[in-house]
Amino acid sequence: MSASQLTDQLKQGLDAPICLTWEVTYGCNLACIHCLSSSGRRDPRELSTAEAMAVIDELRELQVFYVNIGGGEPTIRPDFFELVDYAVANGVGVKFSTNGTTMTPERARRLAGTDYLDVQISIDGATAATNDAVRGEGSFAAARRAMDHLADAAFGPFKISVVITRHNVAQLDAFEAMAADYGAQLRLTRLRPSGRGADTWDALHPTSEQQVQLYRWLVDRPGVLTGDSFFHLSALGESLPGLNLCGAGRVVCLIDPIGDVYACPFVLHDDFRAGSVRDAGGFAHVWRRSDLFLSLRQPTSAGACASCGSFDACQGGCMAAKFFTGLPLDGPDPECVRGYGELALAGVAAGSAPAPGPGHSVPVSLTRRH
Amino acid sequence: MTAYALDPQVAIRPEPFGALAYHYGNRRLTFLRDPALVAVVRDLERHDSVDEALAASGVEAARWPSFRQALATLADSGILHVR
């Protein structure tokens, strides 16, 4: 089977996701200005420990090899370690993302002693000034302290996870050096206009010149992890390592803290909500039978991109980026490297882009006063 | 005669195109893009050599070289180990 045949197969979906993100809480002690899930307060409807364990049981049965746990800040859930241990004991490996604020020497040692566990520390600047402007005062120091604790505990190669912005592209070499100092792996991902990122994307997303710079940097460094998130840059030349397609609802999905299942972590919006793990049939039914996921696995039209010679390389880019900037899903990505995205954005009426879905920056009210 | 076995840290998940193989140790995910290859991989342990496994699998002899190559690649990535 050739690579393109495999791509076609993946577009038709898999029996279970390859890459499943599970945000276990909307609670967070930071308030990053680009937070894809607008996290802040815990939602009273979040899955209980027993419900979360039932999700893990289901993932084991589906042979989901590992789960990417995030939030919010996942470690503020009091049962966080209980859930991690339960997943690992059931053959569901855990990769979790943390802002590092809750890391202690003791916790680092505990993590180092757990098999099949990967840790990603989020940091969005190689200096405190750059990072803290996005993630909040003191967050750079906290992330570095967490890295120190992991290194002291001989955790091994943890990951340093960076969302690329206009202000940190110039620091790529510094991030690489930081990772090398810790014996860590560097992971770079794309900024999406999702959650609070909808309000900050215009000011934070890399310029087109910076995108070219980033692409060249990544081509020279196939060992830098990207979560396949920069596949729209493949239109600049040779493909970056990875599947180079939008995996939403096909090979990727998101379970949110209240058990709702979305097509990917960057589309927390009713239009991309496929169901809930609390529904009859659970997660497997949502993954295999939901109308939304079945429709995402249908052949798609290249739409406005059909006449562009780069479509095979970039596949039209990121669905979430298009959706939250008000662009049609069958047209160019807002950061299209051929410049078609900028042209398309110029035609989007102010205020017409969809509002990001359930925000948790403010307390959730379960009762409505009349 | 080369003989392989599936690494104990590897899990195989059937998929319409063949299977996914995941190595819990090195965290590598590998696509096995042919159902016949998946069947051979699952069966390797029961045979004393690759050729014996291929003969038992019913894969036509003309395809054996590509299967041997695929198995060697899987061994390189730690999915299989030589025994």
Contacts between the chains, C-beta under 8 A, distances in Angstrom:
chain1	res1	chain2	res2	distance
A	1	B	17	6.4
A	1	B	18	7.4
A	1	B	33	3.8
A	1	B	34	6.3
A	5	B	17	7.9
A	5	B	33	7.8
A	6	B	17	6.5
A	6	B	31	6.2
A	6	B	33	5.9
A	9	B	15	7.9
A	9	B	16	6.4
A	9	B	17	4.3
A	12	B	16	7.4
A	14	B	15	5.4
A	14	B	16	7.7
A	14	B	20	7.7
A	15	B	13	7.4
A	15	B	14	7.2
A	15	B	15	5.8
A	15	B	16	7.4
A	16	B	13	7.0
A	18	B	20	6.8
A	18	B	29	6.7
A	63	B	11	6.4
A	63	B	13	4.1
A	65	B	11	6.2
A	65	B	13	7.4
A	65	B	20	7.6
A	65	B	22	3.9
A	65	B	24	7.4
A	65	B	29	7.2
A	66	B	22	7.6
A	66	B	27	7.6
A	91	B	11	7.0
A	91	B	24	7.8
A	93	B	24	6.1
A	93	B	27	7.4
A	115	B	24	7.8
A	116	B	24	5.4
A	118	B	27	7.1
